Amino acid sequence: MQGIIAVNKDRGFTSFDVVAKLRGILKTKKIGHTGTLDPEARGVLVVCVGKATKLVEALMDHDKTYEAGLLLGRETDTCDIWGETISENVVDVTEDQVRQVIKGFIGPQKQTPPMYSAKKVDGKKLYELAREGKTVERKSADIEIYDIKITDISLPEVRFTVSCSKGTYIRSLCHDIGEKLGCGGCMSSLLRTQTGDFTLEDAHSLDEIQNTADEGRIEDILIPIDRVLGYKKAYVLPDSAKALENGNRLGFSDVKTDEDIGVGEPVCTYHPDGRFAATYVKDKNGYRLDKYYLE
């Protein structure tokens, strides 16, 4: 079994919980997620199954879209409403000030990850250090906020939709907005609606996945690797099947293509029996193996 499943994660589950649950449902150990989603957050968590785990790192690079809630006037140790309160302040700002400050966060910038995050420092996750009562210096990272659309302001609550690059922490964004406004703030809700090409409409709850597996229809929701990659296609000719099966180089005469392939361009390569087999990269002498997926 191999492919990608977009999970609609519910509140109360860690990303690790989802992976553990899926290992039981799908009866396979080789599963990995493509980007942590906070336990109290909901929404799209893309999970790779079987040899699709080779795609985890690449899929982590995808941009994300969230619907978020911001509570002004309160700061917590986790930068969200589920943490311990550090301070509470009067919210003496106008809607226009809120709009102006939030607009100022659009664009490339440096962002410091919260202490309660899966980011590692010296091999240890920050949230593990935070649970030990430790606070360490965190390096800021380059991120980009592509767009923020405010959907509602009912002070002290603000709701907005944000599109951003990988590595962006919405809890940190909420904290930074509150700090800029001078009253503090923390995240009150989070829903990830999209990661890369995977949307909430594509995603399935754990109960749905369990029911689908029980009915023997898991292939209905398992997205094939080659569809996710979206590369041009190269079809290996019957006489060259063995070379493909062994992961050997392929010559131009070993494959048939329907489109022009540029040097350095990756292709999805198919076995003569129709199965997706591997990704190869074209060079001046033919095609070299990139990643092998044939089971």
Summary of the structure (lengths in Angstrom):
residues: 295
radius of gyration: 22.8
end to end distance: 8.6
largest distance: 75.9
contacts: 934
relative contact order: 0.17
helix: 27%
strand: 37%
